[in-house]
Amino acid sequence: MAEDEYLSVTSVQYILEKGVPQFPTGGYYLRGLPLQYLEAGSVRLFGDNEFAHRLPAALFGILTLVLVFLYARIFLPWPVAGACVAMLAVSGWQI
């Protein structure tokens, strides 16, 4: 687990306990706050496991692909819009 994943998982645990991502040191982890609250809801719904922690980000990734296709389709022919989505799907930033 990468350091940012550890911080995110820990902040989600504090959101579930206290309602805010405040660590025992008094500091807050505010990076991606809306996603952390969605992740906390997912953990509450599916339990504290890797699936629940990754589900919100995966759903947003899929939604991004759909929106990029729909937007590109307005200006570009279907094959080009499909190629845009394919390139985005394998992009390091998207993954």
Biopython code that builds the backbone (N, CA, C, O; Angstrom):
import numpy as np
from Bio.PDB.StructureBuilder import StructureBuilder

atoms = [
    (1, "MET", "N", (0.847, -1.171, 0.000)),
    (1, "MET", "CA", (0.000, 0.000, 0.000)),
    (1, "MET", "C", (0.892, 1.233, 0.000)),
    (1, "MET", "O", (1.831, 1.353, 0.787)),
    (2, "ALA", "N", (0.567, 2.139, -0.906)),
    (2, "ALA", "CA", (1.336, 3.376, -1.002)),
    (2, "ALA", "C", (0.998, 4.293, 0.176)),
    (2, "ALA", "O", (-0.022, 4.125, 0.845)),
    (3, "GLU", "N", (1.880, 5.264, 0.410)),
    (3, "GLU", "CA", (1.696, 6.157, 1.560)),
    (3, "GLU", "C", (0.379, 6.931, 1.481)),
    (3, "GLU", "O", (-0.309, 7.089, 2.489)),
    (4, "ASP", "N", (0.026, 7.413, 0.287)),
    (4, "ASP", "CA", (-1.221, 8.173, 0.181)),
    (4, "ASP", "C", (-2.437, 7.277, 0.389)),
    (4, "ASP", "O", (-3.462, 7.732, 0.896)),
    (5, "GLU", "N", (-2.331, 6.001, 0.001)),
    (5, "GLU", "CA", (-3.433, 5.070, 0.268)),
    (5, "GLU", "C", (-3.576, 4.824, 1.762)),
    (5, "GLU", "O", (-4.691, 4.729, 2.276)),
    (6, "TYR", "N", (-2.464, 4.722, 2.450)),
    (6, "TYR", "CA", (-2.509, 4.526, 3.901)),
    (6, "TYR", "C", (-3.174, 5.723, 4.576)),
    (6, "TYR", "O", (-4.015, 5.551, 5.458)),
    (7, "LEU", "N", (-2.803, 6.924, 4.169)),
    (7, "LEU", "CA", (-3.403, 8.122, 4.741)),
    (7, "LEU", "C", (-4.891, 8.198, 4.429)),
    (7, "LEU", "O", (-5.689, 8.581, 5.284)),
    (8, "SER", "N", (-5.264, 7.836, 3.212)),
    (8, "SER", "CA", (-6.668, 7.869, 2.821)),
    (8, "SER", "C", (-7.480, 6.858, 3.620)),
    (8, "SER", "O", (-8.563, 7.182, 4.108)),
    (9, "VAL", "N", (-6.975, 5.649, 3.756)),
    (9, "VAL", "CA", (-7.683, 4.612, 4.525)),
    (9, "VAL", "C", (-7.800, 5.029, 5.988)),
    (9, "VAL", "O", (-8.849, 4.853, 6.606)),
    (10, "THR", "N", (-6.734, 5.575, 6.531)),
    (10, "THR", "CA", (-6.767, 6.027, 7.923)),
    (10, "THR", "C", (-7.752, 7.170, 8.099)),
    (10, "THR", "O", (-8.489, 7.204, 9.084)),
    (11, "SER", "N", (-7.775, 8.108, 7.157)),
    (11, "SER", "CA", (-8.705, 9.230, 7.269)),
    (11, "SER", "C", (-10.146, 8.757, 7.146)),
    (11, "SER", "O", (-11.032, 9.303, 7.804)),
    (12, "VAL", "N", (-10.394, 7.749, 6.314)),
    (12, "VAL", "CA", (-11.746, 7.195, 6.193)),
    (12, "VAL", "C", (-12.174, 6.553, 7.513)),
    (12, "VAL", "O", (-13.331, 6.668, 7.918)),
    (13, "GLN", "N", (-11.247, 5.884, 8.172)),
    (13, "GLN", "CA", (-11.571, 5.292, 9.473)),
    (13, "GLN", "C", (-11.941, 6.371, 10.483)),
    (13, "GLN", "O", (-12.862, 6.185, 11.278)),
    (14, "TYR", "N", (-11.235, 7.492, 10.459)),
    (14, "TYR", "CA", (-11.558, 8.591, 11.373)),
    (14, "TYR", "C", (-12.867, 9.277, 10.982)),
    (14, "TYR", "O", (-13.599, 9.753, 11.850)),
    (15, "ILE", "N", (-13.165, 9.331, 9.692)),
    (15, "ILE", "CA", (-14.459, 9.877, 9.267)),
    (15, "ILE", "C", (-15.580, 9.008, 9.820)),
    (15, "ILE", "O", (-16.590, 9.524, 10.298)),
    (16, "LEU", "N", (-15.407, 7.700, 9.756)),
    (16, "LEU", "CA", (-16.433, 6.795, 10.267)),
    (16, "LEU", "C", (-16.573, 6.900, 11.783)),
    (16, "LEU", "O", (-17.673, 6.749, 12.316)),
    (17, "GLU", "N", (-15.463, 7.159, 12.484)),
    (17, "GLU", "CA", (-15.500, 7.258, 13.949)),
    (17, "GLU", "C", (-15.965, 8.628, 14.429)),
    (17, "GLU", "O", (-16.827, 8.725, 15.303)),
    (18, "LYS", "N", (-15.385, 9.702, 13.848)),
    (18, "LYS", "CA", (-15.609, 11.057, 14.362)),
    (18, "LYS", "C", (-16.436, 11.946, 13.442)),
    (18, "LYS", "O", (-16.961, 12.972, 13.875)),
    (19, "GLY", "N", (-16.554, 11.560, 12.181)),
    (19, "GLY", "CA", (-17.257, 12.400, 11.220)),
    (19, "GLY", "C", (-16.354, 13.334, 10.444)),
    (19, "GLY", "O", (-16.787, 13.944, 9.466)),
    (20, "VAL", "N", (-15.096, 13.456, 10.866)),
    (20, "VAL", "CA", (-14.115, 14.296, 10.172)),
    (20, "VAL", "C", (-12.781, 13.541, 10.109)),
    (20, "VAL", "O", (-12.496, 12.720, 10.981)),
    (21, "PRO", "N", (-11.960, 13.816, 9.077)),
    (21, "PRO", "CA", (-10.679, 13.127, 8.965)),
    (21, "PRO", "C", (-9.593, 13.768, 9.827)),
    (21, "PRO", "O", (-8.580, 14.227, 9.299)),
    (22, "GLN", "N", (-9.788, 13.805, 11.127)),
    (22, "GLN", "CA", (-8.816, 14.411, 12.043)),
    (22, "GLN", "C", (-8.016, 13.295, 12.712)),
    (22, "GLN", "O", (-8.575, 12.401, 13.347)),
    (23, "PHE", "N", (-6.710, 13.370, 12.555)),
    (23, "PHE", "CA", (-5.819, 12.372, 13.140)),
    (23, "PHE", "C", (-5.581, 12.668, 14.618)),
    (23, "PHE", "O", (-5.867, 13.778, 15.068)),
    (24, "PRO", "N", (-5.069, 11.711, 15.384)),
    (24, "PRO", "CA", (-4.800, 11.941, 16.810)),
    (24, "PRO", "C", (-3.849, 13.113, 17.066)),
    (24, "PRO", "O", (-3.877, 13.710, 18.142)),
    (25, "THR", "N", (-3.021, 13.437, 16.096)),
    (25, "THR", "CA", (-2.095, 14.564, 16.256)),
    (25, "THR", "C", (-2.810, 15.906, 16.145)),
    (25, "THR", "O", (-2.225, 16.948, 16.441)),
    (26, "GLY", "N", (-4.079, 15.884, 15.718)),
    (26, "GLY", "CA", (-4.838, 17.107, 15.566)),
    (26, "GLY", "C", (-4.884, 17.610, 14.136)),
    (26, "GLY", "O", (-5.645, 18.523, 13.816)),
    (27, "GLY", "N", (-4.069, 17.012, 13.273)),
    (27, "GLY", "CA", (-4.048, 17.429, 11.876)),
    (27, "GLY", "C", (-5.180, 16.799, 11.085)),
    (27, "GLY", "O", (-5.722, 15.760, 11.462)),
    (28, "TYR", "N", (-5.523, 17.445, 9.986)),
    (28, "TYR", "CA", (-6.580, 16.956, 9.105)),
    (28, "TYR", "C", (-5.974, 16.515, 7.791)),
    (28, "TYR", "O", (-4.991, 17.094, 7.328)),
    (29, "TYR", "N", (-6.556, 15.491, 7.188)),
    (29, "TYR", "CA", (-6.147, 15.056, 5.851)),
    (29, "TYR", "C", (-7.241, 15.519, 4.895)),
    (29, "TYR", "O", (-8.296, 14.891, 4.810)),
    (30, "LEU", "N", (-6.999, 16.607, 4.180)),
    (30, "LEU", "CA", (-8.032, 17.236, 3.366)),
    (30, "LEU", "C", (-7.905, 16.949, 1.875)),
    (30, "LEU", "O", (-8.682, 17.475, 1.077)),
    (31, "ARG", "N", (-6.951, 16.135, 1.496)),
    (31, "ARG", "CA", (-6.766, 15.824, 0.078)),
    (31, "ARG", "C", (-7.907, 14.925, -0.396)),
    (31, "ARG", "O", (-8.117, 13.843, 0.151)),
    (32, "GLY", "N", (-8.630, 15.370, -1.398)),
    (32, "GLY", "CA", (-9.719, 14.571, -1.952)),
    (32, "GLY", "C", (-10.847, 14.344, -0.962)),
    (32, "GLY", "O", (-11.383, 13.240, -0.863)),
    (33, "LEU", "N", (-11.205, 15.384, -0.233)),
    (33, "LEU", "CA", (-12.191, 15.260, 0.837)),
    (33, "LEU", "C", (-13.535, 14.688, 0.377)),
    (33, "LEU", "O", (-14.058, 13.793, 1.041)),
    (34, "PRO", "N", (-14.119, 15.163, -0.730)),
    (34, "PRO", "CA", (-15.392, 14.561, -1.150)),
    (34, "PRO", "C", (-15.264, 13.061, -1.435)),
    (34, "PRO", "O", (-16.152, 12.279, -1.094)),
    (35, "LEU", "N", (-14.160, 12.672, -2.060)),
    (35, "LEU", "CA", (-13.945, 11.254, -2.340)),
    (35, "LEU", "C", (-13.785, 10.460, -1.047)),
    (35, "LEU", "O", (-14.235, 9.317, -0.973)),
    (36, "GLN", "N", (-13.161, 11.036, -0.040)),
    (36, "GLN", "CA", (-13.012, 10.335, 1.239)),
    (36, "GLN", "C", (-14.364, 10.061, 1.883)),
    (36, "GLN", "O", (-14.580, 8.988, 2.447)),
    (37, "TYR", "N", (-15.272, 11.027, 1.801)),
    (37, "TYR", "CA", (-16.606, 10.815, 2.368)),
    (37, "TYR", "C", (-17.383, 9.761, 1.571)),
    (37, "TYR", "O", (-18.117, 8.965, 2.156)),
    (38, "LEU", "N", (-17.229, 9.750, 0.247)),
    (38, "LEU", "CA", (-17.853, 8.694, -0.550)),
    (38, "LEU", "C", (-17.254, 7.337, -0.204)),
    (38, "LEU", "O", (-17.965, 6.335, -0.124)),
    (39, "GLU", "N", (-15.938, 7.315, -0.001)),
    (39, "GLU", "CA", (-15.252, 6.083, 0.383)),
    (39, "GLU", "C", (-15.744, 5.605, 1.749)),
    (39, "GLU", "O", (-15.930, 4.406, 1.957)),
    (40, "ALA", "N", (-15.952, 6.535, 2.677)),
    (40, "ALA", "CA", (-16.470, 6.175, 4.000)),
    (40, "ALA", "C", (-17.864, 5.559, 3.880)),
    (40, "ALA", "O", (-18.180, 4.594, 4.576)),
    (41, "GLY", "N", (-18.691, 6.112, 3.005)),
    (41, "GLY", "CA", (-20.012, 5.532, 2.774)),
    (41, "GLY", "C", (-19.927, 4.146, 2.178)),
    (41, "GLY", "O", (-20.697, 3.258, 2.544)),
    (42, "SER", "N", (-18.998, 3.956, 1.266)),
    (42, "SER", "CA", (-18.789, 2.643, 0.657)),
    (42, "SER", "C", (-18.308, 1.625, 1.693)),
    (42, "SER", "O", (-18.744, 0.474, 1.695)),
    (43, "VAL", "N", (-17.404, 2.067, 2.574)),
    (43, "VAL", "CA", (-16.903, 1.171, 3.627)),
    (43, "VAL", "C", (-18.035, 0.815, 4.591)),
    (43, "VAL", "O", (-18.144, -0.328, 5.037)),
    (44, "ARG", "N", (-18.859, 1.783, 4.902)),
    (44, "ARG", "CA", (-19.994, 1.508, 5.791)),
    (44, "ARG", "C", (-20.955, 0.503, 5.144)),
    (44, "ARG", "O", (-21.522, -0.349, 5.829)),
    (45, "LEU", "N", (-21.131, 0.607, 3.830)),
    (45, "LEU", "CA", (-22.066, -0.250, 3.110)),
    (45, "LEU", "C", (-21.506, -1.658, 2.872)),
    (45, "LEU", "O", (-22.215, -2.649, 3.051)),
    (46, "PHE", "N", (-20.225, -1.744, 2.467)),
    (46, "PHE", "CA", (-19.645, -3.027, 2.056)),
    (46, "PHE", "C", (-18.651, -3.618, 3.047)),
    (46, "PHE", "O", (-18.162, -4.728, 2.835)),
    (47, "GLY", "N", (-18.344, -2.904, 4.119)),
    (47, "GLY", "CA", (-17.360, -3.399, 5.078)),
    (47, "GLY", "C", (-15.984, -2.837, 4.783)),
    (47, "GLY", "O", (-15.743, -2.285, 3.710)),
    (48, "ASP", "N", (-15.094, -2.981, 5.733)),
    (48, "ASP", "CA", (-13.743, -2.432, 5.608)),
    (48, "ASP", "C", (-12.862, -3.401, 4.833)),
    (48, "ASP", "O", (-12.176, -4.238, 5.419)),
    (49, "ASN", "N", (-12.889, -3.281, 3.511)),
    (49, "ASN", "CA", (-12.064, -4.141, 2.658)),
    (49, "ASN", "C", (-11.580, -3.336, 1.459)),
    (49, "ASN", "O", (-12.010, -2.203, 1.242)),
    (50, "GLU", "N", (-10.693, -3.928, 0.696)),
    (50, "GLU", "CA", (-10.089, -3.215, -0.430)),
    (50, "GLU", "C", (-11.135, -2.820, -1.473)),
    (50, "GLU", "O", (-11.057, -1.734, -2.046)),
    (51, "PHE", "N", (-12.105, -3.688, -1.719)),
    (51, "PHE", "CA", (-13.163, -3.403, -2.684)),
    (51, "PHE", "C", (-13.899, -2.120, -2.307)),
    (51, "PHE", "O", (-14.097, -1.244, -3.149)),
    (52, "ALA", "N", (-14.299, -2.013, -1.055)),
    (52, "ALA", "CA", (-15.059, -0.848, -0.599)),
    (52, "ALA", "C", (-14.237, 0.433, -0.692)),
    (52, "ALA", "O", (-14.774, 1.497, -1.002)),
    (53, "HIS", "N", (-12.945, 0.335, -0.426)),
    (53, "HIS", "CA", (-12.093, 1.531, -0.482)),
    (53, "HIS", "C", (-11.849, 1.992, -1.913)),
    (53, "HIS", "O", (-11.697, 3.189, -2.158)),
    (54, "ARG", "N", (-11.809, 1.072, -2.847)),
    (54, "ARG", "CA", (-11.493, 1.434, -4.236)),
    (54, "ARG", "C", (-12.725, 1.695, -5.101)),
    (54, "ARG", "O", (-12.602, 2.288, -6.173)),
    (55, "LEU", "N", (-13.896, 1.270, -4.664)),
    (55, "LEU", "CA", (-15.102, 1.377, -5.483)),
    (55, "LEU", "C", (-15.433, 2.807, -5.917)),
    (55, "LEU", "O", (-15.676, 3.016, -7.106)),
    (56, "PRO", "N", (-15.456, 3.798, -5.030)),
    (56, "PRO", "CA", (-15.806, 5.152, -5.497)),
    (56, "PRO", "C", (-14.863, 5.687, -6.579)),
    (56, "PRO", "O", (-15.321, 6.288, -7.552)),
    (57, "ALA", "N", (-13.575, 5.479, -6.423)),
    (57, "ALA", "CA", (-12.613, 5.954, -7.424)),
    (57, "ALA", "C", (-12.816, 5.221, -8.752)),
    (57, "ALA", "O", (-12.707, 5.829, -9.817)),
    (58, "ALA", "N", (-13.106, 3.933, -8.696)),
    (58, "ALA", "CA", (-13.340, 3.168, -9.926)),
    (58, "ALA", "C", (-14.594, 3.663, -10.635)),
    (58, "ALA", "O", (-14.604, 3.789, -11.859)),
    (59, "LEU", "N", (-15.649, 3.942, -9.878)),
    (59, "LEU", "CA", (-16.881, 4.448, -10.484)),
    (59, "LEU", "C", (-16.660, 5.819, -11.125)),
    (59, "LEU", "O", (-17.181, 6.085, -12.208)),
    (60, "PHE", "N", (-15.898, 6.683, -10.469)),
    (60, "PHE", "CA", (-15.595, 7.985, -11.058)),
    (60, "PHE", "C", (-14.733, 7.842, -12.307)),
    (60, "PHE", "O", (-14.891, 8.611, -13.255)),
    (61, "GLY", "N", (-13.828, 6.875, -12.320)),
    (61, "GLY", "CA", (-13.015, 6.627, -13.514)),
    (61, "GLY", "C", (-13.867, 6.194, -14.693)),
    (61, "GLY", "O", (-13.662, 6.654, -15.816)),
    (62, "ILE", "N", (-14.827, 5.308, -14.438)),
    (62, "ILE", "CA", (-15.727, 4.859, -15.497)),
    (62, "ILE", "C", (-16.600, 6.015, -15.975)),
    (62, "ILE", "O", (-16.804, 6.192, -17.176)),
    (63, "LEU", "N", (-17.108, 6.793, -15.040)),
    (63, "LEU", "CA", (-17.934, 7.947, -15.399)),
    (63, "LEU", "C", (-17.136, 8.940, -16.248)),
    (63, "LEU", "O", (-17.677, 9.529, -17.184)),
    (64, "THR", "N", (-15.873, 9.125, -15.929)),
    (64, "THR", "CA", (-15.019, 10.019, -16.713)),
    (64, "THR", "C", (-14.894, 9.530, -18.149)),
    (64, "THR", "O", (-14.958, 10.327, -19.086)),
    (65, "LEU", "N", (-14.717, 8.228, -18.327)),
    (65, "LEU", "CA", (-14.609, 7.681, -19.682)),
    (65, "LEU", "C", (-15.891, 7.919, -20.474)),
    (65, "LEU", "O", (-15.841, 8.297, -21.644)),
    (66, "VAL", "N", (-17.030, 7.700, -19.841)),
    (66, "VAL", "CA", (-18.313, 7.916, -20.516)),
    (66, "VAL", "C", (-18.484, 9.382, -20.899)),
    (66, "VAL", "O", (-18.887, 9.688, -22.021)),
    (67, "LEU", "N", (-18.180, 10.287, -19.972)),
    (67, "LEU", "CA", (-18.337, 11.712, -20.253)),
    (67, "LEU", "C", (-17.380, 12.194, -21.342)),
    (67, "LEU", "O", (-17.753, 13.016, -22.179)),
    (68, "VAL", "N", (-16.143, 11.682, -21.332)),
    (68, "VAL", "CA", (-15.190, 12.061, -22.382)),
    (68, "VAL", "C", (-15.695, 11.581, -23.740)),
    (68, "VAL", "O", (-15.601, 12.307, -24.730)),
    (69, "PHE", "N", (-16.226, 10.367, -23.789)),
    (69, "PHE", "CA", (-16.752, 9.870, -25.060)),
    (69, "PHE", "C", (-17.913, 10.736, -25.548)),
    (69, "PHE", "O", (-17.957, 11.123, -26.716)),
    (70, "LEU", "N", (-18.851, 11.039, -24.650)),
    (70, "LEU", "CA", (-20.009, 11.834, -25.052)),
    (70, "LEU", "C", (-19.601, 13.236, -25.509)),
    (70, "LEU", "O", (-20.143, 13.760, -26.482)),
    (71, "TYR", "N", (-18.654, 13.832, -24.811)),
    (71, "TYR", "CA", (-18.182, 15.165, -25.191)),
    (71, "TYR", "C", (-17.420, 15.116, -26.523)),
    (71, "TYR", "O", (-17.638, 15.953, -27.399)),
    (72, "ALA", "N", (-16.529, 14.131, -26.665)),
    (72, "ALA", "CA", (-15.752, 14.024, -27.901)),
    (72, "ALA", "C", (-16.661, 13.712, -29.082)),
    (72, "ALA", "O", (-16.393, 14.147, -30.202)),
    (73, "ARG", "N", (-17.715, 12.974, -28.847)),
    (73, "ARG", "CA", (-18.637, 12.585, -29.916)),
    (73, "ARG", "C", (-19.369, 13.804, -30.498)),
    (73, "ARG", "O", (-19.806, 13.775, -31.648)),
    (74, "ILE", "N", (-19.499, 14.853, -29.717)),
    (74, "ILE", "CA", (-20.143, 16.073, -30.216)),
    (74, "ILE", "C", (-19.318, 16.691, -31.343)),
    (74, "ILE", "O", (-19.874, 17.198, -32.317)),
    (75, "PHE", "N", (-17.994, 16.648, -31.210)),
    (75, "PHE", "CA", (-17.109, 17.336, -32.156)),
    (75, "PHE", "C", (-16.394, 16.407, -33.130)),
    (75, "PHE", "O", (-15.901, 16.856, -34.164)),
    (76, "LEU", "N", (-16.333, 15.117, -32.810)),
    (76, "LEU", "CA", (-15.519, 14.193, -33.596)),
    (76, "LEU", "C", (-16.347, 13.006, -34.062)),
    (76, "LEU", "O", (-17.363, 12.677, -33.450)),
    (77, "PRO", "N", (-15.912, 12.353, -35.154)),
    (77, "PRO", "CA", (-16.609, 11.134, -35.570)),
    (77, "PRO", "C", (-16.414, 10.008, -34.540)),
    (77, "PRO", "O", (-15.492, 10.043, -33.725)),
    (78, "TRP", "N", (-17.296, 9.024, -34.600)),
    (78, "TRP", "CA", (-17.304, 7.936, -33.620)),
    (78, "TRP", "C", (-15.945, 7.267, -33.437)),
    (78, "TRP", "O", (-15.515, 7.099, -32.296)),
    (79, "PRO", "N", (-15.244, 6.873, -34.516)),
    (79, "PRO", "CA", (-13.960, 6.175, -34.307)),
    (79, "PRO", "C", (-12.924, 7.021, -33.557)),
    (79, "PRO", "O", (-12.153, 6.499, -32.752)),
    (80, "VAL", "N", (-12.915, 8.317, -33.828)),
    (80, "VAL", "CA", (-11.948, 9.192, -33.155)),
    (80, "VAL", "C", (-12.328, 9.356, -31.684)),
    (80, "VAL", "O", (-11.457, 9.337, -30.814)),
    (81, "ALA", "N", (-13.609, 9.516, -31.403)),
    (81, "ALA", "CA", (-14.066, 9.608, -30.012)),
    (81, "ALA", "C", (-13.740, 8.316, -29.264)),
    (81, "ALA", "O", (-13.328, 8.352, -28.104)),
    (82, "GLY", "N", (-13.922, 7.194, -29.919)),
    (82, "GLY", "CA", (-13.578, 5.903, -29.308)),
    (82, "GLY", "C", (-12.091, 5.785, -29.036)),
    (82, "GLY", "O", (-11.681, 5.242, -28.010)),
    (83, "ALA", "N", (-11.279, 6.298, -29.959)),
    (83, "ALA", "CA", (-9.828, 6.274, -29.757)),
    (83, "ALA", "C", (-9.430, 7.162, -28.580)),
    (83, "ALA", "O", (-8.527, 6.817, -27.818)),
    (84, "CYS", "N", (-10.103, 8.306, -28.431)),
    (84, "CYS", "CA", (-9.833, 9.188, -27.282)),
    (84, "CYS", "C", (-10.086, 8.455, -25.975)),
    (84, "CYS", "O", (-9.279, 8.521, -25.048)),
    (85, "VAL", "N", (-11.201, 7.765, -25.909)),
    (85, "VAL", "CA", (-11.550, 7.033, -24.692)),
    (85, "VAL", "C", (-10.573, 5.894, -24.463)),
    (85, "VAL", "O", (-10.175, 5.643, -23.325)),
    (86, "ALA", "N", (-10.183, 5.208, -25.513)),
    (86, "ALA", "CA", (-9.234, 4.106, -25.372)),
    (86, "ALA", "C", (-7.894, 4.601, -24.841)),
    (86, "ALA", "O", (-7.289, 3.960, -23.982)),
    (87, "MET", "N", (-7.431, 5.742, -25.350)),
    (87, "MET", "CA", (-6.169, 6.288, -24.874)),
    (87, "MET", "C", (-6.281, 6.747, -23.413)),
    (87, "MET", "O", (-5.349, 6.564, -22.630)),
    (88, "LEU", "N", (-7.402, 7.330, -23.059)),
    (88, "LEU", "CA", (-7.604, 7.753, -21.689)),
    (88, "LEU", "C", (-7.683, 6.554, -20.752)),
    (88, "LEU", "O", (-7.177, 6.613, -19.632)),
    (89, "ALA", "N", (-8.302, 5.484, -21.190)),
    (89, "ALA", "CA", (-8.465, 4.289, -20.361)),
    (89, "ALA", "C", (-7.135, 3.653, -19.974)),
    (89, "ALA", "O", (-7.026, 3.046, -18.908)),
    (90, "VAL", "N", (-6.138, 3.784, -20.817)),
    (90, "VAL", "CA", (-4.828, 3.189, -20.519)),
    (90, "VAL", "C", (-3.806, 4.230, -20.071)),
    (90, "VAL", "O", (-2.631, 3.917, -19.877)),
    (91, "SER", "N", (-4.257, 5.456, -19.909)),
    (91, "SER", "CA", (-3.367, 6.532, -19.466)),
    (91, "SER", "C", (-2.918, 6.306, -18.016)),
    (91, "SER", "O", (-3.702, 5.866, -17.175)),
    (92, "GLY", "N", (-1.685, 6.603, -17.747)),
    (92, "GLY", "CA", (-1.162, 6.474, -16.392)),
    (92, "GLY", "C", (-1.870, 7.379, -15.415)),
    (92, "GLY", "O", (-2.039, 7.013, -14.252)),
    (93, "TRP", "N", (-2.288, 8.547, -15.851)),
    (93, "TRP", "CA", (-3.009, 9.473, -14.984)),
    (93, "TRP", "C", (-4.374, 8.914, -14.614)),
    (93, "TRP", "O", (-4.822, 9.057, -13.476)),
    (94, "GLN", "N", (-5.031, 8.281, -15.570)),
    (94, "GLN", "CA", (-6.367, 7.748, -15.323)),
    (94, "GLN", "C", (-6.313, 6.505, -14.432)),
    (94, "GLN", "O", (-7.174, 6.303, -13.576)),
    (95, "ILE", "N", (-5.311, 5.695, -14.642)),
    (95, "ILE", "CA", (-5.212, 4.461, -13.852)),
    (95, "ILE", "C", (-4.819, 4.798, -12.445)),
    (95, "ILE", "O", (-4.679, 3.903, -11.611)),
]
sb = StructureBuilder()
sb.init_structure("model")
sb.init_model(0)
sb.init_chain("A")
sb.init_seg("    ")
for serial, (resi, resn, name, xyz) in enumerate(atoms, 1):
    if name == "N":
        sb.init_residue(resn, " ", resi, " ")
    sb.init_atom(name, np.array(xyz, "f"), 0.0, 1.0, " ", f" {name:<3s}", serial, name[0])
structure = sb.get_structure()
